[in-house]
Amino acid sequence: MLPEIVEAAREVQLPLLAVLLLLGAAAKTTRRAADTGLAVLVPERLRRTSTVGTGLLEAALAVGLLTVAGLPGEVVRTLTAVVFAVSVVVLVLVRRRDPEAGCGCFGGLSRIPVGWRALTRAGLLSAAALTTLGLEPAGWQVVASAAPPHAGVLGAQLLLLALLSPELRDVAARSLRREPCELRDVSLRHTMRVLRRSEVWRTNMPAATGSEPDDVWRQGCWRLLRYDATRHGRRMDVVYAVRVDGRRDTAVRAVLIDRGSGAVVASFGAVARTALPSPPRRLPRPRQAARQEAGRYDAARAARTLRTARAHPAGSSPGVHGLDGRDPDGRESTPAG
């Protein structure tokens, strides 16, 4: 019985590792993953590239674990073990470089600072990949011929992974607490990331004299950041408002304020709440349109408008005078008649 359980434990690692790698690869394609894990160790211009590249490598390994057997399968399993072992080293370096950075194992979901759980999980997954060396079946064959021992081992391992996954704890805590946005603690780093990805930031960036805010404060669900700026030789203040509750509509707004007069020169990012009128689905035929236009034509009103225009060729209207009794064009007012 024990040998069967051991063999089932080895075989079940193939589909399990493949699923974990696929989930991690899919999560790394999102933009939220660009500031976690390996991306922290590379220059900013290469962060997105390194994250996507890591995701593609994980996807390729997952496909190999599921479909490849024999000598090519051994190569894929060895590479998988190496990738998880290297990830342990990367996580240690990330923890030293930026203690607030997440591991990025599952993209933007892995934003909890790297701790012992993430390190232990990566080490156990590397050992799990090593146990698959020497197996004959591919991952899909293990799934097709699964037996009760496979289910028991899989359940126990999933429970262990759940205990070692800070992502699940974070999601559960958020869903249970649901703090109002006014009380939610959001790091300045997250606010800056949301701001610099916005179109409002790119629009006003040329006017700013620096890349870092001069003042930062919090007001309700918004974090406000002030930057010095110049426009047409005048000193300005660009004040950004970034919503902290993660909403995407109107998440970033800004106003450009003249420092001398205090007047608001321009505003950016406000989205209309009213629905815009949509064009008609089908235009009327020319004759039908002419009949509709004729029905709206008021001959008496048109005649009155024409008489008024002839009586006041300068564009003034009867009864409209300045404070000195003159028409708006400066002439003496004359009675119509």
C-alpha positions in Angstrom: 0.0 0.0 0.0 2.8 2.4 0.9 4.6 2.0 -2.4 1.3 2.8 -4.2 0.9 6.0 -2.2 4.4 7.1 -2.9 4.0 6.5 -6.6 0.7 8.3 -6.6 2.4 11.2 -4.8 5.1 11.4 -7.4 2.7 11.2 -10.3 0.2 13.8 -9.0 2.9 16.4 -9.0 2.9 16.6 -12.9 -0.7 17.9 -13.3 -0.5 20.0 -10.1 2.7 21.7 -11.1 1.4 22.3 -14.6 -1.8 24.0 -13.2 0.2 26.2 -10.8 2.6 27.2 -13.6 -0.3 28.1 -15.9 -2.0 30.2 -13.3 1.2 32.0 -12.6 1.8 32.6 -16.3 -1.7 34.0 -16.8 -1.4 36.3 -13.8 2.0 37.7 -15.0 0.4 39.0 -18.2 -1.4 41.7 -16.2 0.1 45.1 -15.7 -0.2 44.9 -11.9 2.5 42.2 -12.0 5.2 44.6 -13.3 6.4 45.7 -9.9 6.7 42.4 -8.1 9.1 39.5 -7.9 11.9 39.4 -10.5 10.8 42.8 -11.9 12.1 44.5 -8.7 15.7 43.4 -9.6 15.8 44.7 -13.1 15.8 48.3 -14.5 12.3 49.9 -14.8 12.3 49.8 -18.6 12.8 46.0 -18.5 10.3 45.2 -15.8 7.3 44.5 -18.1 9.5 42.5 -20.5 11.0 40.3 -17.7 7.6 39.6 -16.2 6.0 38.6 -19.5 9.1 36.5 -20.4 8.9 34.7 -17.1 5.2 34.0 -17.7 5.9 32.6 -21.2 8.6 30.3 -19.7 6.2 29.0 -17.1 3.5 28.4 -19.7 6.0 26.4 -21.8 7.0 24.3 -18.9 3.4 23.6 -17.9 2.6 22.4 -21.4 5.6 20.2 -21.3 4.7 18.7 -18.0 1.3 17.8 -19.3 2.2 16.5 -22.8 5.8 15.3 -22.9 7.2 12.0 -21.7 10.5 10.1 -22.1 13.8 11.9 -22.4 12.2 15.3 -23.5 9.9 14.9 -20.5 12.9 14.5 -18.2 14.4 17.7 -19.5 11.2 19.6 -18.9 10.9 18.3 -15.4 14.5 19.1 -14.6 14.0 22.7 -15.9 10.9 23.0 -13.8 12.9 22.0 -10.7 15.6 24.5 -11.6 13.1 27.3 -12.1 11.5 26.8 -8.7 15.0 26.6 -7.1 16.1 29.8 -8.8 12.8 31.4 -7.6 13.9 30.8 -4.0 17.1 32.7 -4.6 15.2 35.5 -6.5 12.7 35.9 -3.6 15.6 36.2 -1.1 17.1 39.0 -3.2 13.8 40.7 -3.7 13.3 40.7 0.1 16.6 42.3 0.6 16.2 44.9 -2.2 12.6 45.9 -1.4 11.1 44.5 1.8 7.6 45.8 0.8 7.6 44.1 -2.6 5.5 41.0 -3.2 6.8 37.7 -4.6 4.9 38.1 -7.9 4.3 34.3 -8.0 0.8 34.9 -9.2 1.2 38.3 -10.7 -0.7 41.2 -9.0 -2.3 38.8 -6.5 1.0 38.2 -4.8 1.5 41.7 -3.3 2.1 40.6 0.3 5.7 41.2 1.2 7.9 38.2 0.7 8.0 36.1 3.8 8.7 32.6 5.0 5.5 31.2 3.5 6.4 32.2 -0.1 10.0 30.9 0.4 8.9 27.6 1.8 6.3 27.1 -0.9 8.9 27.7 -3.7 11.3 25.3 -2.1 8.6 22.6 -1.7 7.5 23.0 -5.3 11.2 22.6 -6.5 11.4 19.4 -4.5 8.1 18.2 -5.9 9.4 18.7 -9.4 12.5 16.6 -8.6 10.3 13.7 -7.5 8.8 13.5 -11.0 12.1 12.5 -12.5 12.1 8.9 -13.8 8.3 8.7 -14.2 7.0 7.2 -17.4 3.6 8.8 -17.9 3.0 12.4 -19.0 0.7 14.7 -17.0 -2.4 14.0 -19.1 -2.0 10.3 -18.7 -1.9 10.7 -14.9 -5.1 12.6 -15.0 -6.7 10.0 -17.3 -5.8 7.1 -15.0 -6.3 8.8 -11.6 -7.1 6.5 -8.7 -8.2 7.2 -5.1 -4.6 7.5 -3.8 -4.1 10.3 -6.3 -7.1 12.2 -5.0 -6.0 11.7 -1.3 -2.5 13.0 -2.0 -3.8 15.9 -4.1 -6.2 16.9 -1.3 -3.5 16.9 1.3 -1.1 18.8 -0.9 -3.6 21.4 -1.8 -4.3 22.0 1.9 -0.6 22.4 2.5 -0.3 24.9 -0.4 -3.3 26.8 0.9 -1.6 27.2 4.3 1.6 28.4 2.6 -0.1 30.8 0.2 -0.4 34.4 1.5 -2.5 35.3 -1.5 -5.4 33.3 -0.2 -5.1 34.8 3.2 -5.0 38.3 1.7 -8.1 37.7 -0.5 -10.0 36.2 2.4 -9.2 39.0 4.7 -10.3 41.6 2.1 -13.6 39.8 1.5 -14.4 39.5 5.2 -13.4 43.0 6.3 -14.4 45.2 3.3 -13.1 48.4 5.0 -14.6 51.6 3.6 -12.2 53.3 1.2 -11.9 56.3 3.7 -10.2 53.9 6.2 -8.3 51.7 3.8 -4.6 51.8 4.1 -3.0 52.1 0.6 0.7 52.6 0.2 2.1 55.6 -1.6 3.9 53.3 -3.9 0.6 51.8 -5.2 -0.8 55.3 -5.6 2.2 56.4 -7.7 1.9 53.3 -9.8 -1.7 54.0 -10.6 -1.0 57.7 -11.3 1.9 57.1 -13.7 0.0 54.6 -15.7 -2.9 57.1 -16.3 -3.5 59.2 -19.4 -3.9 62.2 -17.1 -0.3 61.9 -15.9 1.0 61.6 -19.4 -0.9 64.7 -20.5 0.5 66.9 -17.7 4.0 65.3 -17.4 5.7 67.8 -19.8 4.6 70.7 -17.7 5.9 69.4 -14.4 9.3 70.5 -13.3 10.1 67.4 -11.3 9.2 63.7 -11.2 8.4 63.5 -7.4 5.5 65.2 -5.7 6.2 68.3 -3.5 3.2 67.7 -1.3 1.1 64.6 -0.6 -2.0 64.4 1.6 -5.1 62.2 2.0 -8.7 63.3 1.8 -11.4 60.6 2.1 -11.1 58.1 -0.7 -8.6 60.2 -2.6 -4.9 60.8 -2.2 -3.7 64.1 -3.5 -0.3 65.0 -4.9 1.0 68.4 -5.8 3.7 69.0 -8.4 5.4 72.3 -9.4 4.9 73.1 -13.1 5.3 75.9 -15.6 3.1 76.8 -18.5 3.8 79.6 -21.0 6.4 81.0 -18.6 4.0 81.1 -15.6 4.4 79.2 -12.4 1.7 76.5 -12.0 0.6 73.8 -9.6 -0.5 70.4 -10.9 -2.7 68.7 -8.3 -3.5 65.1 -8.9 -6.3 63.2 -7.1 -5.9 59.4 -7.2 -8.7 57.2 -5.9 -7.6 54.6 -3.3 -10.4 52.1 -3.7 -9.2 50.7 -7.0 -12.0 51.9 -9.1 -11.0 52.4 -12.7 -13.6 55.0 -13.8 -12.3 58.5 -12.9 -9.5 56.8 -10.9 -7.1 59.8 -11.6 -8.0 63.4 -11.9 -6.0 66.6 -12.0 -6.3 70.4 -12.0 -3.8 72.9 -13.3 -3.8 76.0 -11.0 -2.1 79.3 -11.7 0.0 80.0 -8.6 -0.2 83.8 -8.9 -3.9 84.2 -9.2 -5.1 80.9 -7.8 -7.4 80.3 -10.8 -8.0 76.9 -12.2 -6.6 76.9 -15.7 -7.6 73.4 -16.7 -9.0 70.1 -15.3 -8.5 66.6 -16.5 -10.0 63.2 -15.9 -13.6 64.0 -15.0 -16.0 61.6 -16.7 -19.5 62.5 -17.7 -22.2 60.7 -15.7 -25.0 61.3 -18.2 -25.4 59.1 -21.3 -24.5 60.8 -24.6 -27.2 60.7 -27.3 -26.6 58.0 -29.8 -27.0 58.5 -33.5 -30.2 57.1 -35.1 -29.9 53.5 -36.3 -31.4 54.4 -39.6 -31.5 57.7 -41.5 -34.8 58.7 -43.1 -35.2 58.8 -46.8 -34.7 62.3 -48.5 -38.5 62.8 -49.2 -39.4 61.7 -45.7 -36.8 64.0 -44.2 -38.1 66.9 -46.3 -41.6 66.3 -45.0 -40.4 66.2 -41.4 -38.5 69.4 -41.9 -41.5 71.1 -43.5 -43.7 70.0 -40.5 -41.3 71.8 -38.2 -41.2 75.0 -40.3 -43.0 78.0 -38.7 -43.6 80.6 -41.4 -44.9 83.3 -39.0 -41.9 83.0 -36.8 -39.6 83.1 -39.8 -41.3 86.3 -41.0 -41.0 88.0 -37.6 -37.3 87.0 -37.5 -36.8 88.6 -40.9 -38.5 91.8 -40.0 -36.4 92.1 -36.8 -33.2 91.5 -38.8 -34.2 94.2 -41.3 -35.1 96.7 -38.5 -31.9 96.1 -36.6 -29.2 95.4 -39.2 -26.3 95.7 -36.7 -27.5 92.6 -34.9 -29.1 94.3 -31.9 -32.4 93.4 -30.5 -35.3 95.7 -29.6 -35.4 96.8 -26.0 -31.7 95.9 -25.4 -29.8 99.1 -24.4 -26.7 100.0 -22.5 -26.7 101.9 -19.2 -26.5 105.2 -21.2 -29.6 104.4 -23.2 -27.6 103.6 -26.4 -27.7 100.3 -28.3 -24.9 97.8 -27.8 -23.2 99.2 -31.0 -23.1 102.7 -29.5 -25.9 104.3 -31.6 -28.8 106.3 -30.2 -31.8 104.0 -29.8 -34.7 104.8 -32.2 -38.2 103.6 -31.8 -39.2 100.9 -34.1 -41.9 101.8 -36.4 
